[in-house]
Every structure is written in structure tokens, then in C-alpha cells.
Amino acid sequence: MSKKFRLSLIAVSLLTLLASATVQARKDDMDVDRLTNNLNQLAADPNLGTYAQADQALARDAINQLAQAGSRERPHALYIAQRRVDQAKTEAQLQASQRQLNQLDQENAQLQLERSRIDATSAQQQLEIQRMQYQIAQQETMRLQAQGQMAADQAAQAKAEAEQARKLAAAQSRVAAAARRQADLAAKAAKALRSQMQDQSGGGK
């Protein structure tokens, strides 16, 4: 084998290694870019970006370590970076869900408090209505009692007047009877007097 041929083989081998290294480097750059884009999308998400800041920082550090890792450390570094990015996204979703749950709990507590306030106001209003109804019932009872007392007084007065009228009528009846007796006596006396006068007048003739 000639020296020129050996040099050609070496050159081809070097080119092959260089091409392989270039392809691997591009693949490495694609992994770094992919994970970086995923993490950036998480950070820019208006609903999730503000959560899991510590996990996002760990994921970014893992991506930086992946970018600097050698060929032997790279598989492990890629695994760690991928896990860190996934963990950051999962933790952000968990924290966002927990925040929404806490907000719902607060809103529910506020609704319960408002309902309790409404119930208390309603109970107070019902109590006030019952108090007014009780007062009205008391006034009506007093009015009926007053009417009953008035009716009783009127009945007693009417009874007393009737008794007085009865007594007056009895007295008037007695007076009338006495007057009749006096009239009868007077009539008898007058009759006797006339008889006596007639007798005296007849004897004188």
C-alpha cells in the first residue's frame, strides 16, 4: 500500500469523524434548543409562568449543564434536563391548580358568609314582623276588651235604667191606685152627702 493511499484513507477517516461529530453536535444543539424552548414557553405562559420558579431555575441549570456536557456525560445530562423541564411544568400546573382551588375555597367561604348574613338579616326581619304582629294582636285584644267592657257597662246601665223605670212605674201605679181609692172615697162621700141632703129636704116638706 502506497504512502499516498494511506494518507487518503486517513483523510477520509478524519472527514468521517468530523462529519459524525458535526451531526452529533447539531443533535446536541437541537436537544438544548428543544428543552430551552419548552422552558421558555412555560415561563412565558400567562397562567403558569409565575409558578414553580425554583423548579424552572433548576431546569435551566440542567439545560446549561447539558449544553456543556461531554459525549460521555451527555445521556445522563439529557435525561436530567428533560426530567427537570417536565418537573417544572408539572409543578407549575400543580401550583396553579392549587391556587385556583384556594381561590374557589375563598369564594365559597365568602358566599357562605354572605348567605349567613342574608339569613341573619332575614331572621331579624321575621322577628321584627312577628313583634309587630304581636303588638297588633295585643292592641286588638285591648280594643276588644275595651269594647267588651263598654258593652258590659252599657248593659249594666241599661239594666239599672230598666230597674229604675220599673220602680218608677210601680210607684206611679201605687199613686194611681191611691188616687183611684181617694176618688172612690170622694165619690162615695159625695153620694152620701147628696142622700143626706135629699133626706133632709124631704123631711122638711
KAGIMO-V763305 format. One record per helix or strand of 2 or more residues. SS is the DSSP state (hx for helix, st for strand). FROM is the first residue (numbers start at 0). TO is the last residue. Records with the same first field share a line. If there is no record, write none. Layout:
SS=FROM-TO / FROM-TO
This chain:
hx=2-43 / 52-67 / 70-203
